[in-house]
Amino acid sequence: MSVMLVVLASFSALSFYAYGVGCLITAHMVAEFNRYGLAKFRALTGILQIVGAIGLTAGLLGAPTIGFLAAVGLALQMALGVGVRIKIRDSLLQCLPAFFYCCLNGWIALLFAGNIA
């Protein structure tokens, strides 16, 4: 397993764990999901992000298939996030974090794919 995979997947896992917990407990995220028109999906989004973070960690601990699936799932979730932000006419700057994490997790998925026997 490459150092790059460990660094990128660790960064992503920590980010999604924090964001997922934030989705579940912060007033800011309640307001954001209301703004997106997706209030009923806030808790599910948070849970899926925490599960994705756990999956990336499992991938680093010897289950690359799980890491791959988690990275693909997070990349897909962030692609949908970009779509939502475009739909509600957020600025390019507001779209960039979701786009960054979409690309990052796509890259992580490719790196994990290279570790699947």
Order of alpha helices (4+ residues) and beta strands (2+ residues): alpha-alpha-alpha-alpha-alpha
